[in-house]
Amino acid sequence: MSLPTDRKTRVTTSHWGAFEVTTEGGRITGTAPFAEDPDPSAIPEILPQAVHHRSRVARPSIRRGWLERRDRSGRGSDDFVELPWDEALDIAAAEIDRIRKAHGNAAIFGGSYGWSSAGRFHHAQSQVHRFLNSIGGYVASFGSYSTGCAQAIMPHVFGVTFLRYLYNEQDSWQTIAENTETLVMFGGINKKNAQVSMGGITRHDTGSWFDRFQAKGMRCVNIGPQRRDAPEGCEWLPVRPGSDTALMLALAFVLEQEGLTDHAFLDRYTVGFERFRPYLMGESDGMPKTPEWASPICGVDPDTIRALARRMASTRTLITVAWSLQRAEHGEQPYWMSAVLAAMLGQIGLPGGGVGYGYGAIGGIGKSMKSLRGMTLDQLQNPVGTFIPVARIADMLAHPGELYDFNGRREPYPDIRLVYWAGGNPFHHHQDLNRLSEAWKCPETVIVNEPWWTATAKRADIVFPATTSYEREDIGRTDLDEYLFNMPAMIEPVGEARDDYDIFAGLAERMGDGARFTEGRSSGEWLRHLYDGYRESGAAAGIEVPSFDELREKNWVKLPIVQEPPLPSFLARFRADPEGKALNTPSGRIEIFSETIDSFGYADCPGHPAWLEPSEWLGKATAQTPLHMVSPQPGDKLHSQLESALADQPDARPERLLIHPEDARPRGIASGDLVLVRNARGAARARAVVTEDIRLGVVALPTGAWYGDASENIDPHGNPNVLTRDKGTSSLGQGSSAHTTLVEVGPLG
């Protein structure tokens, strides 16, 4: 491929939106906002420095200790030997082949996350899984760190996958604006998080919707430990982290005590309220879930709880729940209890009423689009049926054969001998990274495709330099956006980087499975093949999609796929016809009590929602760890992407830690001070920001700083996951419990 070296500006897209890219002399020299985006993200500003950063992996590299003696202990500390591509591919293919022949494909774990590129073909997760399936399969993972717990609980309650509920079946922003009178946001709705979305979000408009809400007089209540988790103008109830279920129970108690419960709705559309009510009213455990009971748990005044419950019952109310609430011990409970609370209000299935999940978590939620299928690379059938919950990776690596519970199953962890990772950085999103670092030494071999020397790449045995989405052609589209993009190759691959597809094609060919992986197509031929399928989907729906060459010439088009008016949700259809549109639950109704979950016998997830005290929260604070730490998403990047260049900026690292003035003062901490955040699991440096925008007793340290080469067990960059707890949410969901974390903070000295 030969690219011009003269100055040129073209549009591309990303998970944080579309933007213009200027190239000159074979380098990316600048970016600019996309003209049709009313509130563009600032993330692309750092792109030129990141793409050409010194931390790029230049050539195929093999860790010296592994190459010379198959040593595992040096992962993270060894140096690497650079080899020619053919030699490195030969070594990797021989090793993968050895593992599958000696131990079977169930000894291979295929790790990946879907955020590496908004392009549909060069989607690392699809590429690595297709490759591994083409050679006999692999151990997979269920769910995501963002929503794994919710993905387990929600089918039991509503009979639908959580992702379908999120993306296809919730009220649109337009419906909310026209109908909702009270918006109760557990965990807030954060414009910062909404700047990204899977596959891209072209028009960033979450903030403008809140302007409309407030202009019409909608009451918006932000329930959470951080004021800035909702836009300006929203009321703030600064609750203790991990206490949302207790507050929801108290709201439900008021509804039932004061005759505000819609029993006609419960009788027709739900099952199990008669099993839940004795717990709510204290008849089964002697503890009525009154506002007075909840107040010391959640930190909200009883009169405020009563007033909010009455308001919710007397107005069209939408309860929303952030993804963050299920990333905590017993994270299933607030998701389940929010559904019960909405059912008691009787507004589920009404426009602008009921309960919604993840608004603001990504930018695409709240948009109503006609679905056009296509542009998805087939991952092939996985002959290995084994999988683990995604957040249980360290347990799997460290404890092969150990039994674990998950959603009614009890299975042994597989004995993983080889890990292949592409398109992700587990040393960003996993919990208790020091523990993961030790577990990471257990498999015999770790292979990684990666553009940068991340902590994961540094802890691999074989590292293949992968291109970024600016060094290859692709197509950008998503069901949550009406824009379609040709993503041109802006520059030649940096160093000796190759596309994931070409890396896997080279490995598959050496292993005798090349034809199954490639089907005889090059990258360019795959793009046209997948795009033709997308055009056919459009034609079947009566929507004209330009030809591949037309899109190339235009760079981008806007498709007429906005659904106006929005279609009724599955819950609206269920409300209109509960027999004909019964839910896919055992009862066909919303399950307030689940016989299925009850039959599992899990003490940490009973048959109905309940307040279960976390093992770490302010109610169990100690002198050694008196503060509750939350670890929100960063605002300056997506997860840990582009971090190498961001960290170069003056005073950018260590990461900022928000702390309340009354917590900072006795510790002698002022804004700008370097501090040490610590607990028994680890320690991290941070830079203090003293603010009243966070609840007393709570600190916030965003994720995204690269896990550093820690000395004295102190992460130098401020990665909160050296402090978070690596324990599943419960035996049901086994999701990430990152927000169940106590710490102490002190001056760095």
C-alpha positions in Angstrom: 0.0 0.0 0.0 1.4 3.4 -1.0 0.0 6.5 0.6 0.6 10.1 -0.4 2.8 12.2 1.8 1.3 15.5 1.0 -1.0 17.3 3.5 -4.5 15.8 3.6 -7.5 15.9 5.8 -10.1 13.2 6.0 -12.8 12.0 8.4 -12.7 8.9 10.4 -14.7 7.5 13.4 -13.9 6.0 16.7 -15.6 4.8 19.9 -15.6 8.5 21.0 -17.0 9.8 17.8 -16.1 11.1 14.4 -13.4 13.6 13.8 -11.1 15.0 11.1 -7.6 13.8 10.8 -4.8 15.8 9.1 -1.7 13.9 7.8 1.5 15.3 6.4 4.8 13.6 5.6 3.4 10.2 6.5 2.4 11.3 10.0 -0.8 12.3 11.7 -0.3 16.0 12.5 -3.6 17.1 13.9 -7.3 16.5 14.5 -10.4 18.6 14.4 -14.1 18.1 15.4 -16.6 16.6 13.0 -18.8 19.4 11.7 -22.1 17.6 12.5 -21.3 16.9 16.1 -22.9 19.5 18.4 -20.7 18.7 21.4 -17.6 16.8 20.2 -15.3 14.9 22.6 -11.8 16.3 23.3 -10.3 12.8 23.3 -9.0 13.0 19.7 -6.7 16.0 20.5 -4.1 13.6 21.9 -4.2 11.2 18.9 -1.2 12.4 16.9 1.1 12.0 19.9 -0.3 8.6 20.8 -0.1 7.1 17.4 3.5 8.1 17.0 4.5 7.6 20.6 7.8 6.0 21.6 5.8 3.3 23.4 4.7 1.8 20.2 5.7 -1.9 19.7 8.1 -1.6 16.7 8.8 -5.2 15.8 7.8 -8.7 16.8 9.3 -9.3 20.3 9.8 -12.3 22.4 10.6 -12.2 26.1 14.2 -13.4 26.7 13.5 -15.6 29.6 10.7 -17.4 27.8 12.7 -17.7 24.6 15.8 -19.1 26.2 14.3 -21.4 28.9 10.5 -21.0 28.9 10.8 -19.1 32.2 7.5 -17.6 33.5 8.7 -15.6 36.5 10.1 -12.8 34.5 6.8 -11.6 33.1 6.8 -7.8 33.7 10.6 -7.5 34.4 12.4 -9.3 31.5 13.8 -7.6 28.4 12.6 -8.6 24.9 14.4 -9.9 21.9 13.2 -8.5 18.5 12.9 -11.1 15.7 11.9 -11.0 12.0 8.2 -11.6 11.4 8.6 -15.0 9.8 10.7 -16.3 12.7 8.4 -14.9 15.4 5.3 -16.3 13.6 7.0 -19.7 13.3 7.8 -19.8 17.0 4.3 -18.7 18.0 2.5 -21.1 15.7 4.7 -24.0 16.9 3.9 -23.1 20.5 0.1 -22.9 20.0 0.2 -26.2 18.1 2.2 -27.8 20.9 -0.3 -26.7 23.5 -3.4 -27.8 21.6 -1.9 -31.2 20.8 -0.5 -31.9 24.3 -3.4 -30.4 26.3 -6.3 -29.8 24.0 -7.9 -26.6 22.9 -9.6 -26.3 26.3 -6.1 -25.3 27.6 -6.2 -22.1 25.5 -7.9 -18.9 26.8 -8.9 -16.3 24.2 -9.0 -12.9 25.9 -10.2 -9.8 24.2 -12.4 -6.7 24.6 -14.4 -5.0 21.9 -13.1 -1.5 22.4 -9.9 -1.6 20.3 -11.5 -0.2 17.1 -14.8 1.1 16.0 -14.2 -0.5 12.6 -16.3 -3.5 11.8 -13.8 -5.8 10.2 -10.6 -5.0 12.1 -12.4 -5.8 15.4 -9.8 -7.5 17.5 -12.3 -9.5 19.5 -13.8 -11.0 16.3 -10.4 -11.6 14.8 -8.8 -13.5 17.7 -11.9 -15.6 18.4 -12.2 -16.4 14.7 -8.6 -17.5 14.6 -8.9 -19.6 17.7 -12.1 -21.3 16.5 -10.5 -22.0 13.1 -7.8 -24.0 14.9 -10.1 -26.0 17.2 -11.6 -23.6 19.7 -10.7 -22.0 23.1 -12.0 -21.2 26.6 -14.3 -18.2 26.3 -15.6 -15.6 28.8 -19.1 -14.5 29.6 -20.2 -10.8 29.9 -18.1 -7.7 30.4 -16.4 -5.9 33.2 -18.9 -3.1 32.6 -22.1 -5.1 32.8 -21.3 -8.8 33.6 -23.3 -8.9 36.8 -26.4 -7.2 35.1 -26.1 -9.6 32.2 -26.6 -12.5 34.7 -29.5 -11.1 36.8 -31.7 -9.3 34.2 -32.9 -12.4 32.2 -34.2 -13.8 35.4 -36.2 -10.6 36.1 -37.4 -9.5 32.7 -36.7 -12.6 30.5 -34.6 -10.7 28.1 -30.8 -10.3 27.7 -29.5 -7.2 29.3 -27.8 -6.0 26.1 -31.1 -6.2 24.2 -32.9 -4.3 27.0 -30.1 -1.6 26.9 -29.8 -1.0 23.2 -33.2 -1.9 21.6 -35.9 -1.8 24.3 -35.6 1.3 26.4 -37.3 4.6 26.1 -35.6 7.1 23.8 -34.4 10.5 25.0 -37.3 12.0 23.0 -39.9 9.8 24.8 -38.4 10.8 28.2 -38.5 14.5 27.3 -42.1 14.3 26.3 -43.4 12.2 29.1 -41.2 11.9 32.2 -41.9 14.3 35.1 -39.5 12.8 37.7 -36.2 11.3 36.7 -34.6 9.4 39.6 -31.0 8.5 38.7 -29.3 5.9 40.9 -25.6 6.5 40.0 -26.4 9.6 37.9 -26.2 10.1 34.2 -22.8 11.4 33.3 -22.1 13.3 30.1 -18.4 12.4 30.5 -19.2 8.7 30.1 -21.6 9.3 27.3 -18.9 10.7 25.0 -18.1 7.1 24.1 -20.2 4.3 22.6 -19.5 0.9 21.1 -18.9 1.4 17.4 -19.0 5.2 17.8 -21.4 8.0 18.7 -21.4 10.8 16.1 -23.7 13.3 17.7 -22.9 13.9 21.4 -26.2 15.3 22.7 -26.7 13.9 26.2 -26.1 17.4 27.7 -28.6 19.1 25.3 -31.3 16.6 26.4 -30.9 17.6 30.0 -31.2 21.2 28.9 -34.6 20.3 27.5 -35.5 18.3 30.7 -34.8 21.3 32.9 -36.5 23.8 30.6 -39.8 21.8 30.8 -39.5 21.5 34.6 -38.6 17.9 34.9 -37.3 17.1 38.4 -34.0 15.3 38.0 -32.5 13.6 41.1 -28.9 12.4 41.2 -28.4 9.7 43.8 -24.8 8.8 44.3 -21.5 9.9 46.0 -20.5 12.4 43.3 -22.3 15.6 42.4 -20.7 15.6 38.9 -22.3 12.3 38.0 -25.2 14.3 36.6 -25.5 17.6 34.8 -25.7 21.0 36.5 -29.2 21.8 37.8 -30.0 18.2 39.0 -30.7 17.7 42.7 -28.0 15.7 44.5 -28.6 13.1 47.2 -25.1 12.1 48.3 -25.6 8.5 49.3 -23.0 6.1 50.7 -21.6 3.8 48.0 -23.1 0.3 48.1 -26.3 1.5 49.9 -28.6 2.0 47.0 -30.6 -1.1 47.6 -31.4 0.0 51.2 -32.7 3.3 49.9 -34.8 1.6 47.2 -36.3 -0.7 49.9 -37.2 2.3 52.0 -38.9 4.0 49.1 -40.8 0.8 48.5 -41.7 0.6 52.2 -43.3 4.1 52.0 -45.3 3.1 48.9 -46.7 0.0 50.6 -47.2 1.6 54.0 -49.1 4.7 52.6 -51.2 2.8 50.1 -49.3 4.1 47.1 -48.4 0.7 45.6 -50.2 -0.2 42.4 -51.4 -3.7 43.4 -53.5 -4.0 40.2 -50.3 -3.8 38.2 -48.5 -6.3 40.5 -51.3 -8.8 40.2 -51.5 -8.7 36.4 -47.9 -8.3 35.4 -45.6 -9.7 38.1 -45.2 -12.7 40.3 -43.8 -13.1 43.8 -44.7 -9.8 45.5 -46.5 -11.9 48.2 -43.1 -13.6 48.9 -41.2 -10.3 48.9 -43.6 -8.2 51.0 -43.0 -9.9 54.4 -39.3 -9.1 54.0 -40.1 -5.5 53.0 -42.4 -4.9 55.9 -40.2 -6.8 58.4 -42.7 -9.6 59.0 -40.1 -12.3 58.1 -37.0 -10.9 59.8 -38.3 -8.4 62.3 -36.7 -5.5 60.5 -39.2 -3.2 58.6 -37.3 -1.5 55.8 -38.5 2.0 56.9 -36.8 5.3 56.0 -35.5 5.3 59.6 -33.9 1.9 59.0 -32.4 3.0 55.7 -31.2 6.5 56.8 -28.1 5.4 58.8 -27.2 2.9 56.0 -27.5 5.3 53.0 -27.0 8.7 54.7 -30.3 10.2 53.5 -32.8 11.9 55.9 -36.0 9.8 56.5 -38.2 12.8 55.6 -36.4 13.2 52.3 -36.9 9.5 51.5 -40.7 9.8 52.2 -41.0 12.9 50.1 -39.3 11.3 47.2 -41.4 8.2 47.4 -44.6 10.3 47.3 -43.3 12.3 44.4 -42.5 9.2 42.5 -46.0 7.8 43.1 -47.7 11.0 42.0 -45.8 11.8 38.8 -44.7 9.9 35.7 -41.4 8.6 37.0 -38.5 7.0 35.3 -35.9 5.2 37.5 -32.5 4.9 35.9 -29.6 2.8 37.2 -26.0 3.3 36.2 -23.7 0.4 35.3 -21.5 1.3 38.2 -24.0 0.0 40.8 -23.7 -3.6 39.6 -19.9 -3.3 39.7 -20.0 -3.9 43.5 -20.4 -6.8 45.9 -24.1 -7.9 45.6 -24.4 -5.8 42.5 -27.4 -7.9 41.4 -29.5 -6.4 44.2 -29.9 -2.7 43.1 -30.7 -3.9 39.5 -33.3 -6.3 40.7 -34.7 -3.9 43.4 -35.0 -1.0 41.0 -37.3 -3.3 38.8 -39.4 -4.1 41.9 -39.7 -0.5 42.9 -40.7 0.5 39.3 -43.3 -2.4 39.3 -44.8 -1.2 42.6 -45.2 2.3 41.1 -47.1 0.5 38.3 -45.4 2.5 35.5 -43.4 -0.1 33.7 -44.4 -0.1 30.0 -45.7 3.5 30.1 -43.9 6.1 28.0 -41.3 7.8 30.1 -42.0 5.6 33.1 -40.7 2.4 34.7 -37.0 1.6 34.9 -34.0 2.0 32.5 -30.4 1.0 32.8 -27.2 2.6 31.6 -28.4 5.9 30.3 -25.2 8.0 30.0 -23.0 4.9 30.4 -22.4 5.1 26.7 -23.7 7.6 24.2 -25.8 5.3 22.1 -28.4 4.5 24.8 -31.5 6.6 24.4 -31.2 6.7 20.6 -34.0 5.0 18.6 -32.7 3.5 15.3 -34.0 1.1 12.6 -31.7 -1.9 12.8 -29.6 -2.8 9.7 -27.7 -6.0 10.2 -24.4 -6.8 8.6 -20.7 -5.8 8.6 -19.9 -8.4 11.3 -17.1 -10.9 10.8 -18.2 -14.5 11.5 -16.3 -15.8 14.5 -17.0 -19.4 13.5 -18.3 -22.1 15.8 -16.3 -22.7 19.0 -15.9 -26.5 19.5 -14.9 -25.9 23.1 -18.0 -25.2 25.2 -16.1 -24.1 28.3 -16.4 -20.5 29.5 -15.8 -18.5 32.6 -17.4 -15.2 33.9 -15.1 -12.5 32.4 -14.0 -11.1 35.8 -12.8 -14.4 37.2 -9.6 -14.6 35.1 -7.1 -14.5 38.0 -9.1 -17.2 39.8 -9.0 -19.4 36.7 -5.3 -18.9 36.1 -4.3 -19.4 39.7 -6.7 -22.2 40.7 -7.3 -24.7 37.8 -9.7 -27.4 38.8 -11.2 -25.4 41.6 -15.0 -25.5 41.6 -16.9 -22.2 41.3 -20.6 -21.2 41.2 -22.1 -19.1 38.5 -25.8 -18.6 37.7 -26.9 -22.0 38.8 -23.9 -23.9 37.4 -21.0 -25.4 39.4 -18.0 -26.0 37.3 -14.2 -26.4 37.7 -11.9 -23.8 36.4 -10.1 -25.0 33.3 -6.4 -25.6 33.3 -5.1 -22.9 31.0 -1.7 -23.4 29.5 -1.8 -20.6 26.9 -3.4 -17.1 26.8 -3.9 -15.2 23.6 -5.0 -11.6 24.0 -5.8 -9.1 21.4 -7.5 -5.7 21.6 -7.5 -5.2 25.3 -5.5 -4.5 28.4 -6.5 -6.7 31.4 -4.0 -4.9 33.5 -6.2 -1.9 33.2 -9.7 -3.3 33.9 -9.2 -6.2 36.2 -9.2 -5.9 40.0 -6.4 -6.4 42.5 -3.7 -6.1 39.8 -0.9 -7.3 42.1 -2.9 -10.5 42.5 -3.4 -10.8 38.7 0.3 -10.2 38.1 1.0 -13.3 40.2 -1.7 -15.4 38.6 -0.5 -14.2 35.1 2.7 -16.2 35.7 0.8 -19.5 35.9 0.2 -20.3 32.2 3.1 -21.6 30.1 2.7 -19.0 27.4 1.1 -15.6 26.9 0.8 -14.1 23.4 -0.4 -10.6 22.8 -1.2 -8.5 19.7 -0.8 -4.8 20.8 0.2 -1.4 19.3 1.8 -0.1 22.5 3.9 -1.5 25.3 1.1 -1.7 27.8 1.4 -3.5 31.1 -0.2 -6.5 29.4 2.3 -6.5 26.6 5.2 -6.2 29.1 3.9 -9.3 30.8 3.6 -11.4 27.6 6.0 -13.9 26.2 5.4 -13.1 22.5 4.3 -9.6 21.4 3.2 -8.9 17.8 3.0 -5.2 16.9 -0.5 -4.5 15.7 -1.8 -1.5 13.7 -4.1 1.1 15.0 -7.3 1.9 13.2 -5.5 4.9 11.5 -3.1 2.6 9.7 -5.7 0.4 7.9 -9.0 0.7 6.0 -12.3 -0.2 7.6 -16.0 0.6 7.8 -17.5 2.3 10.9 -21.1 1.6 11.7 -23.2 0.7 14.7 -26.9 0.0 15.3 -26.9 3.0 17.7 -25.9 5.6 15.2 -27.2 6.8 11.8 -23.8 7.7 10.3 -21.8 5.3 8.1 -18.1 5.9 7.6 -15.3 4.7 5.4 -12.3 4.7 7.7 -9.4 5.3 5.4 -5.9 4.3 6.2 -4.4 7.6 7.2 -0.8 6.6 7.4 1.5 3.6 6.7 1.8 1.1 9.6 4.1 2.4 12.3 7.3 0.4 12.6 6.7 -3.1 11.4 3.1 -3.3 12.7 0.6 -5.6 10.9 -3.1 -5.8 11.0 -4.5 -8.4 13.4 -6.0 -10.2 10.4 -2.7 -10.6 8.7 -1.1 -11.8 12.0 -3.7 -14.5 12.5 -3.7 -15.4 8.8 0.0 -16.1 9.1 -0.4 -18.2 12.2 -3.3 -20.1 10.8 -1.4 -20.9 7.6 1.5 -22.3 9.5 -0.9 -24.5 11.5 -2.6 -25.9 8.5 -5.8 -23.9 9.1 -5.2 -20.9 6.8 -8.0 -21.6 4.4 -10.6 -21.9 7.2 -9.5 -18.6 8.7 -9.2 -16.5 5.6 -11.7 -18.3 3.2 -9.3 -17.2 0.5 -9.9 -13.5 1.1 -7.6 -10.6 1.8 -8.6 -7.7 4.1 -9.8 -5.6 1.2 -11.9 -8.5 -0.1 -13.4 -9.1 3.3 -14.4 -5.5 3.6 -16.2 -5.6 0.3 -17.8 -8.9 1.1 -19.1 -7.8 4.5 -20.2 -4.4 3.1 -22.2 -6.1 0.4 -24.1 -8.0 3.0 -24.8 -4.7 4.8 -26.2 -3.2 1.6 -28.5 -6.2 1.1 -29.8 -5.7 4.7 -30.5 -2.0 3.8 -32.2 -2.9 0.6 -34.4 -5.4 2.4 -35.5 -2.7 4.8 -36.1 -0.2 2.0 -33.0 1.9 2.9 -30.6 2.9 0.2 -26.9 2.3 1.2 -24.2 3.6 -1.1 -21.9 1.2 -2.9 -18.5 0.5 -1.3 -16.7 2.7 -3.9 -19.3 5.5 -3.4 -18.8 5.5 0.3 -15.0 5.5 -0.2 -15.4 8.6 -2.3 -17.8 10.4 0.1 -15.9 9.3 3.2 -19.2 9.3 5.2 -23.0 9.4 4.8 -26.0 9.9 7.0 -28.5 7.1 6.7 -32.3 7.7 7.1 -32.6 5.1 10.0 -33.7 7.3 12.9 -36.9 5.7 14.2 -39.6 8.4 14.4 -41.7 8.0 16.3 -39.8 5.5 18.5 -41.3 2.0 18.5 -42.9 0.8 21.8 -40.6 -1.2 24.0 -41.1 -4.9 24.7 -42.4 -3.9 28.1 -44.9 -1.5 26.5 -46.1 -4.4 24.3 -46.2 -6.7 27.4 -48.3 -4.1 29.3 -50.8 -3.9 26.4 -51.0 -7.7 26.1 -49.5 -9.7 29.0 -50.7 -13.0 27.7 -50.0 -12.6 24.0 -46.6 -10.8 24.6 -45.6 -12.8 27.7 -42.0 -12.3 28.9 -39.5 -15.1 28.5 -39.4 -15.8 32.2 -40.6 -19.1 33.8 -43.8 -17.3 34.8 -44.1 -15.1 31.6 -44.2 -12.1 34.0 -41.8 -9.8 35.8 -40.3 -11.8 38.5 -40.2 -10.1 41.9 -39.5 -13.5 43.5 -37.6 -15.9 41.3 -38.1 -19.6 42.0 -35.2 -20.3 39.7 -32.7 -18.1 41.7 -34.2 -19.4 45.0 -33.5 -23.0 43.9 -29.8 -22.2 43.5 -29.5 -21.8 47.3 -27.1 -18.9 47.2 -26.8 -17.1 50.5 -25.3 -14.1 48.6 -28.3 -13.8 46.2 -31.6 -15.0 47.6 -34.9 -15.5 45.7 -35.9 -11.8 46.0 -34.0 -8.6 46.2 -32.6 -7.8 49.6 -30.2 -5.5 51.4 -27.0 -7.5 51.9 -24.2 -5.7 53.7 -21.0 -5.5 51.7 -17.8 -6.8 53.2 -16.1 -3.4 52.5 -18.1 -0.2 52.8 -18.4 2.8 55.2 -20.5 0.7 57.6 -17.4 -1.4 58.1 -14.7 1.2 57.9 -11.7 0.7 60.1 -8.9 3.0 61.4 -6.6 1.5 58.8 -9.1 2.0 55.9 -11.7 4.6 56.8 -12.6 5.9 53.3 -14.6 4.3 50.6 -13.0 4.5 47.1 -14.9 4.5 43.9 -13.1 4.2 40.6 -15.1 5.9 37.8 -14.3 6.0 34.1 -11.8 8.6 33.0 -13.0 11.7 31.2 -9.9 12.2 29.0 -9.8 8.9 27.2 -11.6 5.6 26.7 -10.5 3.2 29.4 -6.7 3.2 29.1 -6.4 4.0 25.4 -4.0 6.8 24.4 -2.7 6.9 28.0 0.9 6.8 26.8 0.7 10.3 25.3 -1.6 11.7 28.0 0.9 10.7 30.7 3.5 12.8 29.0 1.7 16.0 29.7 3.0 18.1 32.6 1.6 17.0 36.0 -0.7 14.6 34.3 0.4 11.7 36.5 -0.2 10.4 39.0 -3.9 10.5 38.4 -6.2 12.9 40.3 -8.0 11.8 43.5 -11.2 13.6 44.6 -11.5 14.0 48.3 -13.9 16.0 50.5 -12.5 19.1 52.4 -13.5 17.6 55.8 -11.5 14.4 54.9 -8.6 16.3 53.5 -8.1 18.8 56.4 -7.3 16.4 59.2 -4.9 14.6 56.9 -3.0 17.8 56.0 -4.0 17.5 52.3 -4.5 20.4 50.0 -5.4 20.4 46.3 -2.4 19.6 44.1 -0.6 17.6 46.9 0.8 14.2 46.1 -0.9 11.6 48.2 -0.6 7.8 48.9 -3.8 5.7 48.6 -3.4 2.4 50.3 -5.0 -0.7 51.8 -3.8 -4.3 52.4 -3.9 -5.1 48.7 -1.7 -2.4 47.4 -0.9 1.3 47.2 -0.9 4.0 44.5 0.3 7.5 44.2 -2.3 10.2 43.3 -2.7 14.0 43.1 -5.4 15.4 45.4 -8.3 17.5 44.3 -10.1 18.8 47.3 -13.8 19.4 46.5 -17.3 19.4 48.0 -18.5 17.6 44.9 -17.9 14.3 46.5 -19.5 12.8 49.6 -17.8 13.0 53.0 -16.0 9.7 53.6 -15.6 8.9 49.9 -12.7 9.4 47.5 -12.8 8.9 43.7 -9.7 7.7 41.7 -10.5 7.3 37.9 -9.4 4.2 36.1 -7.1 4.4 33.0 -3.6 5.1 34.3 -1.3 2.3 33.0 -0.3 -0.2 35.7 3.3 0.8 36.4 6.5 -0.9 37.2 5.8 -0.6 40.9 8.6 -0.3 43.4 7.8 -1.2 47.1 4.4 -2.3 45.9 3.3 1.3 45.1 1.8 2.0 41.7 3.4 5.3 40.5 0.7 6.4 38.1 -2.4 6.1 40.1 -4.1 3.0 38.9 -7.0 2.3 41.3 -7.1 -1.4 40.5 -4.1 -2.1 42.7 -6.5 -1.3 45.5 -9.8 -2.9 44.3 -11.1 -6.2 45.4 -11.0 -9.2 43.1 -14.1 -11.0 44.3 -17.3 -11.8 42.3 -20.4 -9.8 42.9 -22.1 -13.0 44.1 -22.4 -16.7 43.2 -25.1 -15.7 40.7 -23.3 -13.0 38.6 -19.6 -13.3 39.5 -19.1 -9.8 38.0 -16.5 -7.2 39.0 -16.9 -5.7 42.5 -14.5 -2.8 41.9 -16.6 -0.3 43.9 -16.5 -2.4 47.1 -13.2 -0.9 48.3 -12.0 0.7 51.5 -8.7 2.7 51.6 -6.7 5.3 53.5 -5.2 8.4 52.0 -2.3 10.3 53.4 0.4 12.8 52.2 3.1 11.3 50.2 6.3 11.7 52.2 
